[in-house]
């Protein structure tokens, strides 16, 4: 696939932490990776956002004990508007939000109590209810960390860091309802946090926060089954006893490389997607090979994102109050520092829009 180089682009940077100046930021960057804040919207703990391109609407969680989710219009340029809707998230400490690509619904994962919530959106894309139309509880001790929508939009997968499971739900777009559709178990103590799908739709990559490993999973789109398989470390030294917690996982737009972060080591790992299994080259995605581990350029890399053309990688370093940027080699996947870091208080997420 050809990804035309960009001359410029936009990021939405979320933030979370006990520091002054926490806000949702609209950031402009150029082809060199140089970044500048265009507008900052003060909000309480806007830790993670998702974008609805059909309506130009951002949805951000407000990660507090009494969790909320807000809808914020995003116009041309860096025109970040004021919130136009807000709702109770249905749980505590909401940490992730996802927008369905085709149906008018938004999904929120509440970390504090493990609740997965469903919200309808209106004709202009804003959340159209003051509370969720469906709130799904999980096991005692559950910590829902992500709502991931399958490539065909038929299923929603909820990573449960507390129960070492990924809960799978069939989504009825006509009714806006989720129905339990099974669970994928991972070994005890893994702490599944986030996952991404390979562009082929046949594989997903699941990062485990507590074991600091990346699990290659098969994905059966027809049956809606997630099949955890090979597991590989994300750290340069897997035996290092220092405290470390894996965080983000992303795949390049061309599907060639998977990137993960580790908080504590403060690193980004690069993994190459290689042919694997009996399918040979046609089965690309079922096997990962380590490429390199590089310093993130800051402290506590909670999130990363790639530019749409795949040539830049941005990293939100929550404890150093910086967003760093790297140039990506499309052939090797290797990263080299690009422009100067952007200073913003406690960045927790980065979202190209």
N, C-alpha and C positions, 0 to 999 in steps of 0.2 A: 504494500500500500504506500502511495506517495503522500508524504506530509509536507506541504509547502512551507518553507521557512516564514515565520512571522516577523513583521517589522516592530510590532508592539502588541501588548495585551493587557489584561486586567486580572487582578487577584482580589478575592475577598479573604481577609485575614481575621479569624476569630481569636478571642482571648479569654483567659480564665486564670484567676489567681488573686491573692490578697495584696494587690499593689494598686497604687493610684493610676488612673488613666486607662483602665480596662474599657475596651470599646470594640465595635465592629468596624473594620477599616476597608475602604476601597483603595486599592493600590494599582498604580500604572507601572508597567515595566517595558523596556525597549529590547531590541534584539540582542544587546550585550548583556542583558540581565539587570541593568541599572533600575532601581525601584524608587518610587516616590509615593507617599500617601496623598491621595486626592481629597478624601473626606473621611472623618472619623465620627461614628455614631455611638455616643455613650449608651451602653445597655448593661444590665447586670449579668455578668458571666455568659456572654455570647460565645460559647466554647466551640460550637460546630454548626456549619451552615450547609444547605443544599440549594441548588438553583433550578428553577423551573423556566427553561428557555422559551416555552410556548407563550408565557405570559410576562416574562421579564420580572419574575418574583423570586426573592430570596426567602427561605425559611430558616430561622436560626433557633436552636435551643437556648434557653436561659438556665444554666446548670446550677440551680439552687435546690435546697431541700424541698421547698414547695415549687416543683418544676413548672416551667412554662415554655411555650413555643410561640414565636412571633413571625409575622409576615412583613417583609420589607421590600418595597418596589425598587428595582434597579433599572434605571433608564440608560440611554446612550451615554457614551463617555464614562465618567465615574459618578453618575448621578444617583447616589445612594440616598433614597428618600427616608422619611420618617415611617415608623411602623404603622401599618393600616389594619392589623388584626393581631390579637393575642389570645391565647387559650391556655388553660391548665393542661400540663403535659400528661396527666393521668398517673403520675408516679413521682418519685424523688430522684433528683440529680440526673435529669435527662442529658445524655452525652452524645447522641447521634440522631440525625434526621435524614430521611431519604424521600425523594419525590418519585412517584410512579411515572414512567416515561409516556404513558398513553392515557391512563385513567386519572380522574380528578381526586387523587388521594395522596396523603402524606403519612409517613410512618415514623414514629419516634421510639427510641430505645431509652428506657429509664434505668440507669445503672444502680441507683440506690436500693430499689426494691424489685428489680427484675421485670418490670412491666413493659410490654410492647403495646403501643397505642396507635390507633388509626384515626385520621382526621380527614373529613371531606374538604375540598376546596371549591370556591365559587367560580363564576364565569371569568373573573379577572385574575384568578389564581390564588387569591388570599384564602387563608383558613376560614371556613364557613361555619364553625361551631365553637362554643366556649369551652367545651370539654370533648374528650375523644368519643367517637361513636362506638368504639370497641376498645377494651383494655384487657389484655391477656396476661394473667399471672403465670408464673412458672414455679419451680421448686423452692422450698425454703432455702435461703442463702444464695439465691440466684442473683446474678448481676448482668443484666442485658447490656451489651456494649455496642451492638450494631444491628441495624436493619438493612440487609442486603437484598436487592431485588434481582431475581434471576434474569438472564439476558432476554428471555421471551416474555417477561412480565407476569408469568403464571404463578410464581412462587415468591414468598418472602422468607429469607433465612435470618434468624436471630441468634447471634453468638452469645453464649451464656458463660461468662468468665468464671462465675462462682460454681457452676455445676459441671463444668467440663463437657458441655454439650453444644450442639448447634440445633436449635429448634427450627423445623421446616413447616411452613404453612402454605396451603393452597389459597390463592387469592381469587375471589369472585368479583371481577370488576363491575359487573352489573349491580350487585348488592353492596359492594364496598365492605365485604366481610372476609376475614381470615378463618380458615378451618385447619385444625391440626393435621399434619400430613407426615408425621414421623420425626425422629430425632437421630442425629449422627453423634455418636460418642467418640471422644478422644481420650487417650490415657489420662489417668488421674494426675492432677497437679499441673496440667498444661496451661489452663487459663486462656481459652480461645477469645481473642479480642476483635480482630477485623479479618475480612476476607475480600479477595477480588477474583473475578472470573477472567479466564483467558479469552481472547476474542473468538476463538473457535467454539466457545460454549461447552467444551467437553471437560474442562478442568477448572478448579478453583484453588487458590492459595490462601491458607489460613495461618495467621500469625498467632503464636501463643505467648502471652505476656509473661507468664510465670516461669516457663521452661526455656524461654528465649530460643524458640525453634519455629521453623516454617514447615507446615504440613501440606504436601501436595495431595489434593483430593480429586477423585473422579466426580464428574457431575453427569448424571443421567437425566437429560432434560425431559424425556418422555415420561418417566416415572416420578421425577422430582426427588431423586435420591442423591445424597452426598456421601461419597465413599472415601474416608480418610486413608491415605496411603503412606508413601515415604516421608520421612521427617529429617530435616537437616538443620544444623545450628545457624544462627544469625550472627553470632559473635566471632571476632577474630580468634579468641582463645576461649573455647567452650568450657574449659576447666577453671577459668578465672573465678575465684571465690567472691570477688567484689560484688556488691549489690547491683543488680541490673534488671531492667524491665523492658521487654520489647514493646513497640508501640504501633507504628504504621506499616502498612504494606500497600504497594502500588505497582501497577504493570504499565510498561511503556505503551504508547498508542499503537506501535507496530507489533506488539505482542512478543517482542524479542527478549525483554529483560524484566525481572521483578526486583523491586527495591524495598528494603526494610530498614527500620531504625531501632536503635537500642538506647534507652535512657539509663545513664550511669556510665557505660562505656562512651556514650555520646558519639555514636558512629552511624554510618549508613552502609549497609551491605548491598552488593550488586550480585544478582544471580542470573545466569543465562538460561533461557528456555531452550531445551534441546529435544531432539526426537527421543521417544521412549516407548517401550512396550512393543507388542507384535506389529503394530501399525506402521512402524518405521517413521519416515518423514511425515506421513499423513497423520501420525499420532503426536505431532509436536505439541508440547505442553505438559506431557506426563512425566517429564524429567527435568530437574534443574541442576545446573553446575555452578559452583562458586566462581566468581570473577575477582572481586576485591572487596575490602572493607576500608572505608575512608572516614576521617574525622568529619563531624558534621559542621564544625566551625563555630559551635556555640555549646550550650548546656541544655540537656533534657529535650531531645528532638521528638516532640509529641506527634508531629504530622509532617508529611511530605506530599508534594504534588508535582506532576510534570506538565509543562506547557503543552497545548494542543498539538504543536508540531513535534513534540518529543525531544527538543534540543536543549531545554533548560529544565532543571529540577530545583524546586524551592523547598526549604526546610524551616519549619516553625520551631524555634528553640525557646521553650517556655521559660526556663530559669536564667537565661542570659539576655532576655528581652530583645531577641534578634530574629530576623528572617534571613537566612543565608541562601545563596543561589550558586548553582553549579552548572557548568556546561557538560552536556552528555554527548559522548561519541556514539552515533547511531549504530555503528558496526560492532564495537566492542562492549558498549554499555558503560564504559568507564566514565568517571566523573572527575572534573577539574574545577577548582574554584573560579567563579566568574567575577561579577561586579561586587562592590562593597555591600556588606550587610545592611539591612534596613532595621532601624531601631523602633520598636513598638513594645509597649508593656505586655509581658506574659502571653506571647502568641501561642495559641493552642491548635490552630488549624489553618490550612491554606487551600483555597478553592479557585482554580482558574474559571473565569466566566466570559 
